[in-house]
Amino acid sequence: MSQLIYIVKRGKNTGAQLRPHWFTDAGGYFQAHKTNSRNDPEGRRVRTESDLIELVRLGYHVRMSNTAIGHSPSTVKPTIAV
């Protein structure tokens, strides 16, 4: 199965790997946006990573984080790892 990943390119967490952020409110969801703004009115919420991968293939950006290193959710364009 494919996975979404993003490697941080600059800043204090350079080289860190980010994964899709799971928002726990409203029963839990992943969040994707048509633009790289989290205030995008065309934002979509999905419950599975496979649905999220389909949105990335359509050009969406994803809210991604790494809570182990304290990296809060960022809206980025991830790559699909096979």
C-alpha positions as CSV (number, residue, x, y, z in Angstrom):
1,M,0.0,0.0,0.0
2,S,1.2,3.5,-0.7
3,Q,2.0,6.0,2.0
4,L,2.2,9.8,2.0
5,I,5.4,11.3,3.3
6,Y,7.1,14.7,3.3
7,I,10.7,15.5,4.1
8,V,11.1,19.0,5.8
9,K,13.4,21.0,3.5
10,R,14.3,23.9,5.8
11,G,14.2,25.2,9.4
12,K,15.1,23.5,12.6
13,N,13.5,20.2,11.6
14,T,15.3,19.9,8.3
15,G,15.3,16.3,7.2
16,A,12.4,15.2,9.4
17,Q,9.8,13.0,8.0
18,L,6.1,14.2,8.2
19,R,3.1,12.0,8.0
20,P,-0.6,12.9,7.5
21,H,-1.9,14.5,10.7
22,W,-4.9,12.8,12.2
23,F,-7.3,15.4,13.7
24,T,-9.3,13.9,16.6
25,D,-12.2,16.2,16.8
26,A,-15.5,15.3,15.0
27,G,-14.7,11.6,15.1
28,G,-11.3,11.9,13.5
29,Y,-10.2,12.8,10.0
30,F,-7.3,13.8,7.7
31,Q,-7.5,17.2,6.0
32,A,-6.6,18.3,2.5
33,H,-6.7,21.6,0.7
34,K,-6.7,22.7,-2.9
35,T,-4.1,25.4,-2.1
36,N,-1.3,25.4,0.4
37,S,-3.4,27.6,2.8
38,R,-5.1,26.0,5.7
39,N,-7.9,28.6,5.3
40,D,-8.7,27.3,1.9
41,P,-12.5,27.2,1.5
42,E,-12.2,24.1,-0.7
43,G,-10.7,22.1,2.1
44,R,-11.8,18.4,2.3
45,R,-11.9,16.0,5.2
46,V,-11.4,12.3,4.7
47,R,-11.2,9.4,7.1
48,T,-8.8,7.0,5.2
49,E,-5.3,7.5,3.9
50,S,-6.3,5.9,0.6
51,D,-8.9,8.7,0.1
52,L,-6.2,11.2,1.0
53,I,-3.8,9.7,-1.6
54,E,-6.5,10.1,-4.3
55,L,-6.8,13.8,-3.3
56,V,-3.0,14.3,-3.6
57,R,-3.2,12.8,-7.1
58,L,-5.8,15.4,-7.9
59,G,-3.4,18.2,-6.8
60,Y,-4.4,18.7,-3.2
61,H,-2.1,19.7,-0.3
62,V,-2.2,17.8,3.0
63,R,-1.9,18.8,6.6
64,M,1.1,16.8,7.9
65,S,3.0,16.6,11.2
66,N,5.4,14.7,13.3
67,T,4.3,14.8,16.9
68,A,7.4,12.8,18.1
69,I,9.6,15.8,17.4
70,G,7.0,18.5,18.2
71,H,6.3,19.5,14.5
72,S,2.8,20.8,14.4
73,P,0.6,20.3,11.3
74,S,1.7,22.1,8.2
75,T,0.0,22.3,4.8
76,V,2.4,20.7,2.3
77,K,2.5,18.8,-1.0
78,P,3.6,15.3,-0.1
79,T,5.1,12.5,-2.2
80,I,3.4,9.1,-2.6
81,A,5.8,6.4,-1.4
82,V,5.1,2.9,-2.9
